[in-house]
Amino acid sequence: VDASASGSLSSPRQLRQKIAFYWRKLDVAIRGFVRSHSDLAMSHVAAYYKSYQRAANDVAALIEASGVEPIIHDDITTHMCSSVCTLISGTIVIFFGMLLTTHRNITTSGISAENYLTDVSLLEVLLFTYIICYTLVFTALEPLRAAIKAVYVCFAEHPMSLSQAFPLIYQRLSRISEASGPTL
């Protein structure tokens, strides 16, 4: 039986072509998903009362056309918020852990075994504390992230308005944009 007659991939070249074909399809699908689910769209949702996906597509086209994409790509706001959240949550967990450990050592002499705080339960409490603290602090920093992303969208959409309202921010973003991409 001939392998090519049965429709299977008979050569490595055909296999590479099939892989390249499916890789391109996957790439297009992922780009479409990211484009229609951008967190930059919230400024258009709020300002123009657009649906979220339409706003995301409009903002993505605007950013690609204006040359602001390198600035957004190099933005470290999310990483800085995450680092601050980790620092604050870790500090709270350390102090809370020291408090619980000290309390556990003081009270174990007169406590029955059923009321004793085991290592596993202590770990569960500290893990839960970390997750809750991280989530609360990240939520508190979310308006800062949204404001910075709104400034990027404003710079892409109306750079002259930004230059009049915040000339220092406009000057810095213009310098970054000129150094890393097309000019506005």
C-alpha angles and dihedrals in degrees: 000000000000113000094213092051092056092055099247122134106270101180137041088239092062090047091052090049092052092048091049090049094052091042090056091049090050091047092052092048093050093046090050092050094048091045093052095043103048120145089218089074095077092084090058091044090054098039102038103024092236126157113263098249094045090049091048092051092046093049092047091052091046093051093047091049096046100048096239093122094095090054092052091044091055094044113125098186095110092047092049092049089049091050092049090049091050092049095048094042092046092050092050091048092050093051093042090048092051089050093049093045092049091046091048093052093048097048101040095086096070101025125100120238094257094061095044117118104234125205091252093052090046090053091049092051092048093047091050089048091052094049093047094046093047092049094047095047093045089050090050090052094047095090088056091052091046092050092052092049090048089054089054091051090047090051090051095045106034111011094166092056089053091048091056097043100038110013095173093053090045092050093050094045090047091052092049092046093050092048096049107029148355119326123253 
